[in-house]
Amino acid sequence: MSTGLLSEEELAALQEGVDDGSIAVDTGYNTRVRVRKHDLASEDSTLGINVGAIEMINERLLRLFRLGLVEVLRSTPKIAPLKSEIVRYGDYLKMLKSPLSVNMIRMNPLRGFSLVVIEPQVIFSSLDIFFGGFGSASTKGPLPPTRLFTPTESRVISIILDIFYRALRDAWAPVLKLEIEQANSEINPQFAQIADENDLVVLSRFEIDNSKDTFIDLVHPYASLKPIRDVLRSRVQTGDGNESSERAWHAELKEAAYESSLELQVLLGHVPTTLHTLQNLRVGDVLYFKKPESARVNISDIAVYDADVGVVDTQMAIQVKNALNVTGQIETH
């Protein structure tokens, strides 16, 4: 009884025919369709999170963080923000080497946990400055992966984090009021599971002293920012609009705008003619036209006023009668 399956000899003959081209394999429908692999369980980074808004927040964060460090360390650190990027969490973990100061924080009302990762050289440099040194962070070779931070180093970490959290809260204030709570601290980033390896995170790195090996990282799970993507997509303001410096800036800008120069052109009338007539004009010829009731005042060929033309003392002058809108019609308000 036949089972309907091909024997081994038949399968071998079929494969041989395919290999030598005697059996066509490009027949049928949709033979030239190209497909792209897609994982339905993975996140899509094109859902509209405005990374530019995150960078604006980071600029304000950096400014406030630097000011806070100056108050404590009496030194101005060189900190530069890198471009924020969206990466997979597993790829980010591969970039890190223990030991690090890895701090899991909750940024209410954002869901999930974020990370603040401090590279040890930042801690050693801050410790040296704190006790009157020049910020030397040199160490003899790489640190052992299981090396724990001493109580003094942990205290310096706590000071840095307090300043960073305060700056982070103030930087986000124009967008969202945050309450920051530290949940856990580790030296091995593998133990800080704020997301799965294939999940996306938003990485913001701040380099210290222009060194790519000395940094502070701020990592947000992509999923935690998705609920506020509309807020991030909108214009991010840097303040509440009531700061004295901002009011002074507005006043100076307004005064500068009032001092700008404009050239007024007064059109007394116009004469319709042809190119032939214009070319045949001679000295002494007279052109007749009907003078309109009002002269037209233009700025950059845009009509802005109707005016009467007259004389004041020995000067020609105009008296504004009506303001015109963008279509050249009299404004009625």
PLY file of the C-alpha trace (Angstrom):
ply
format ascii 1.0
element vertex 333
property float x
property float y
property float z
element edge 332
property int vertex1
property int vertex2
end_header
0.00 0.00 0.00
1.42 3.34 -1.03
1.77 6.00 1.69
2.08 8.88 -0.82
5.60 9.75 0.42
8.66 9.89 -1.82
11.31 7.24 -1.38
14.93 8.09 -0.71
15.83 7.35 -4.35
13.08 9.66 -5.60
14.17 12.45 -3.20
17.78 12.08 -4.38
16.70 12.26 -8.04
14.58 15.31 -7.32
17.45 17.09 -5.56
19.78 16.25 -8.46
17.32 17.73 -10.94
17.06 20.92 -8.89
20.85 21.23 -8.65
21.51 20.78 -12.39
18.60 23.05 -13.41
16.58 20.41 -15.25
13.73 20.92 -12.78
12.45 24.53 -12.56
11.99 25.83 -9.05
10.86 29.42 -9.79
7.36 28.53 -10.94
4.17 29.42 -9.13
2.89 32.58 -7.47
4.87 35.19 -5.49
8.19 33.57 -6.36
10.07 36.88 -6.28
8.58 38.29 -3.11
11.13 39.56 -0.62
10.38 39.23 3.08
11.87 40.84 6.15
12.08 39.12 9.49
9.97 40.72 12.18
9.66 39.75 15.81
6.16 40.55 17.04
7.40 40.49 20.62
10.07 43.14 20.02
9.52 46.86 20.50
9.50 49.36 17.67
11.66 52.47 18.09
9.68 54.41 15.48
6.63 55.02 17.64
7.34 58.70 18.06
9.49 59.19 21.16
11.25 62.49 20.67
14.91 61.80 21.46
15.60 65.47 20.78
13.39 66.36 23.74
15.39 63.96 25.92
18.57 65.73 24.82
17.08 69.11 25.73
16.25 67.77 29.18
19.79 66.37 29.45
21.30 69.76 28.65
19.39 71.31 31.53
20.28 68.33 33.73
23.96 68.75 32.93
23.92 72.46 33.74
22.22 71.90 37.11
24.41 68.88 37.92
27.59 70.83 37.21
26.45 73.69 39.46
25.68 71.22 42.25
29.13 69.63 41.98
30.79 73.05 42.13
29.03 73.78 45.44
30.26 70.54 47.00
33.66 69.91 45.40
34.64 73.56 44.81
35.80 72.47 41.39
34.34 72.81 37.89
34.30 69.38 36.24
34.41 69.04 32.47
31.25 67.15 31.54
29.98 66.73 27.98
26.68 65.07 27.01
26.76 62.63 24.11
23.88 62.19 21.69
21.11 60.14 23.27
20.48 56.87 21.47
18.05 53.97 21.52
19.78 50.61 21.99
18.89 47.11 23.09
19.44 46.55 26.76
21.53 43.43 26.14
23.86 45.40 23.83
24.23 48.10 26.48
25.17 45.58 29.16
27.92 44.22 26.88
29.50 47.70 26.88
29.99 47.67 30.66
32.64 46.08 32.83
32.44 45.54 36.58
32.88 47.07 39.06
30.56 50.03 38.57
28.21 51.99 40.76
24.93 50.76 39.29
21.89 52.41 40.87
18.31 51.41 40.12
15.87 54.26 40.61
12.14 54.69 40.31
11.02 57.92 38.63
7.37 58.22 39.62
4.98 58.54 37.81
7.03 56.80 35.07
6.60 53.06 35.28
9.46 50.63 35.73
12.99 51.40 36.86
15.78 53.51 35.37
19.53 53.25 35.86
22.22 55.70 36.92
25.63 54.13 36.26
28.79 55.81 37.57
32.18 54.68 36.30
34.73 54.18 39.17
37.19 56.77 37.85
34.52 59.44 38.41
34.27 58.33 42.03
38.03 58.25 42.60
38.51 61.67 40.99
35.70 63.20 43.08
37.15 61.59 46.21
40.56 63.11 45.51
39.06 66.57 44.98
36.85 66.22 48.06
39.94 65.79 50.24
41.86 68.64 48.65
43.57 66.92 45.73
43.62 67.83 42.06
41.22 65.16 40.88
43.73 62.46 40.02
41.86 59.27 39.17
44.75 57.07 38.07
44.73 53.47 39.23
47.27 50.71 38.83
45.65 48.50 36.23
42.00 47.42 35.94
39.99 46.85 39.09
38.98 43.31 40.05
35.37 42.65 38.92
34.31 41.80 42.48
35.99 44.79 44.11
33.57 46.52 46.50
33.54 50.25 47.21
34.88 51.34 50.58
32.66 53.22 53.05
34.39 56.49 52.13
33.89 55.84 48.41
30.26 54.90 49.08
29.76 58.21 50.87
31.14 60.11 47.86
28.82 58.08 45.59
25.90 59.09 47.80
26.86 62.78 47.51
27.13 62.55 43.72
23.79 60.76 43.47
22.00 63.30 45.68
23.19 66.11 43.41
22.31 64.13 40.29
18.80 63.23 41.50
18.07 66.84 42.43
19.28 68.05 39.03
17.30 65.30 37.28
14.10 66.26 39.08
14.54 69.97 38.27
15.47 69.23 34.63
12.25 67.27 34.11
10.09 69.81 35.98
8.93 71.74 32.85
7.78 68.44 31.31
6.73 66.23 34.20
6.87 66.45 37.98
8.99 63.53 39.16
9.56 61.88 42.49
12.86 60.00 42.46
13.41 57.04 44.75
16.49 54.82 44.79
15.58 51.14 44.84
18.88 49.25 44.78
22.63 49.49 44.18
24.96 46.96 42.58
28.53 46.74 41.33
27.65 44.28 38.56
25.26 45.66 35.90
24.10 42.12 35.07
22.16 42.14 38.35
20.28 45.33 37.43
17.50 43.91 35.29
15.39 46.91 34.40
14.44 45.29 31.07
14.86 42.11 29.06
17.91 41.77 26.85
15.93 42.39 23.66
13.98 45.35 25.08
14.90 48.87 24.00
16.32 51.50 26.33
17.16 55.19 25.89
20.82 55.73 26.76
22.13 59.16 27.75
25.87 59.25 28.45
27.79 62.10 30.08
31.54 61.96 29.52
33.86 63.35 32.18
37.09 65.17 31.25
36.60 64.32 27.56
37.31 60.63 28.21
35.09 57.91 26.77
36.16 55.62 29.64
35.03 58.04 32.36
31.27 58.54 32.29
27.92 58.69 34.01
25.05 56.91 32.23
21.35 57.56 32.58
19.26 54.71 31.14
15.48 54.78 30.70
13.46 51.76 29.55
11.81 52.61 26.26
8.50 51.31 27.60
8.56 53.81 30.48
8.70 56.79 28.09
6.03 55.57 25.67
3.07 56.80 27.79
4.47 60.37 27.71
5.63 60.37 24.08
3.01 63.02 23.22
4.45 65.29 25.89
7.99 64.71 24.63
6.91 65.26 21.04
5.53 68.68 21.91
7.73 71.68 22.51
9.85 71.31 25.64
10.11 74.53 27.57
13.08 75.26 29.76
11.24 77.17 32.46
7.90 78.47 33.70
8.29 81.82 31.95
8.52 83.85 35.15
12.27 83.89 35.71
13.77 87.37 35.96
16.41 86.52 33.37
13.74 85.44 30.88
11.70 88.62 31.45
14.81 90.71 30.94
15.60 88.81 27.74
12.10 89.46 26.40
12.39 93.16 27.21
15.75 93.46 25.44
14.47 91.56 22.41
11.39 93.79 22.22
13.52 96.93 22.47
15.88 95.66 19.77
12.94 94.92 17.49
11.61 98.45 17.97
15.02 99.86 16.99
15.14 97.98 13.67
15.12 100.13 10.52
12.40 99.96 7.86
12.19 101.68 4.49
8.79 103.16 3.62
7.81 103.64 -0.01
4.95 106.04 -0.81
3.18 105.24 -4.08
1.38 108.33 -5.36
-0.18 106.53 -8.28
0.46 104.30 -11.27
0.13 104.68 -15.02
-0.78 101.65 -17.15
1.16 101.60 -20.40
2.77 99.27 -22.92
6.39 98.50 -23.67
6.01 100.05 -27.15
4.70 103.32 -25.69
7.45 103.37 -23.05
10.20 102.88 -25.64
8.88 105.74 -27.80
8.70 108.33 -25.04
10.65 111.55 -25.71
11.70 114.46 -23.55
8.70 116.71 -23.07
6.05 114.01 -23.45
3.29 114.14 -20.83
1.67 111.15 -19.16
-1.81 111.68 -17.76
-3.22 109.70 -14.87
-5.94 110.08 -12.29
-4.56 110.70 -8.82
-6.12 108.31 -6.29
-7.75 109.61 -3.14
-4.96 108.22 -0.95
-1.34 107.34 -1.44
-0.31 103.77 -0.71
2.50 103.19 1.82
4.54 100.02 1.18
7.22 98.21 3.17
9.23 95.74 1.07
6.49 95.95 -1.61
3.82 95.05 0.94
0.97 97.53 1.38
0.60 98.58 5.03
-1.15 102.01 5.07
-3.32 104.43 3.13
-2.09 107.98 3.65
-2.52 111.60 2.57
0.53 113.39 1.15
1.26 116.93 2.27
3.90 119.37 3.46
5.01 120.19 7.01
7.22 123.28 7.10
9.69 122.58 4.31
9.43 118.79 4.46
7.22 116.46 2.46
5.09 114.37 4.83
2.31 111.80 4.93
-0.62 111.43 7.30
-1.71 107.84 7.92
-5.42 107.32 7.28
-5.97 103.56 7.40
-3.98 100.45 8.29
-4.15 97.60 5.77
-4.17 93.86 6.37
-2.10 91.29 4.48
-4.60 91.26 1.61
-4.39 95.04 1.14
-7.85 95.67 2.62
-8.62 98.22 5.33
-8.48 96.69 8.82
-11.83 97.07 10.55
-10.85 96.62 14.20
0 1
1 2
2 3
3 4
4 5
5 6
6 7
7 8
8 9
9 10
10 11
11 12
12 13
13 14
14 15
15 16
16 17
17 18
18 19
19 20
20 21
21 22
22 23
23 24
24 25
25 26
26 27
27 28
28 29
29 30
30 31
31 32
32 33
33 34
34 35
35 36
36 37
37 38
38 39
39 40
40 41
41 42
42 43
43 44
44 45
45 46
46 47
47 48
48 49
49 50
50 51
51 52
52 53
53 54
54 55
55 56
56 57
57 58
58 59
59 60
60 61
61 62
62 63
63 64
64 65
65 66
66 67
67 68
68 69
69 70
70 71
71 72
72 73
73 74
74 75
75 76
76 77
77 78
78 79
79 80
80 81
81 82
82 83
83 84
84 85
85 86
86 87
87 88
88 89
89 90
90 91
91 92
92 93
93 94
94 95
95 96
96 97
97 98
98 99
99 100
100 101
101 102
102 103
103 104
104 105
105 106
106 107
107 108
108 109
109 110
110 111
111 112
112 113
113 114
114 115
115 116
116 117
117 118
118 119
119 120
120 121
121 122
122 123
123 124
124 125
125 126
126 127
127 128
128 129
129 130
130 131
131 132
132 133
133 134
134 135
135 136
136 137
137 138
138 139
139 140
140 141
141 142
142 143
143 144
144 145
145 146
146 147
147 148
148 149
149 150
150 151
151 152
152 153
153 154
154 155
155 156
156 157
157 158
158 159
159 160
160 161
161 162
162 163
163 164
164 165
165 166
166 167
167 168
168 169
169 170
170 171
171 172
172 173
173 174
174 175
175 176
176 177
177 178
178 179
179 180
180 181
181 182
182 183
183 184
184 185
185 186
186 187
187 188
188 189
189 190
190 191
191 192
192 193
193 194
194 195
195 196
196 197
197 198
198 199
199 200
200 201
201 202
202 203
203 204
204 205
205 206
206 207
207 208
208 209
209 210
210 211
211 212
212 213
213 214
214 215
215 216
216 217
217 218
218 219
219 220
220 221
221 222
222 223
223 224
224 225
225 226
226 227
227 228
228 229
229 230
230 231
231 232
232 233
233 234
234 235
235 236
236 237
237 238
238 239
239 240
240 241
241 242
242 243
243 244
244 245
245 246
246 247
247 248
248 249
249 250
250 251
251 252
252 253
253 254
254 255
255 256
256 257
257 258
258 259
259 260
260 261
261 262
262 263
263 264
264 265
265 266
266 267
267 268
268 269
269 270
270 271
271 272
272 273
273 274
274 275
275 276
276 277
277 278
278 279
279 280
280 281
281 282
282 283
283 284
284 285
285 286
286 287
287 288
288 289
289 290
290 291
291 292
292 293
293 294
294 295
295 296
296 297
297 298
298 299
299 300
300 301
301 302
302 303
303 304
304 305
305 306
306 307
307 308
308 309
309 310
310 311
311 312
312 313
313 314
314 315
315 316
316 317
317 318
318 319
319 320
320 321
321 322
322 323
323 324
324 325
325 326
326 327
327 328
328 329
329 330
330 331
331 332
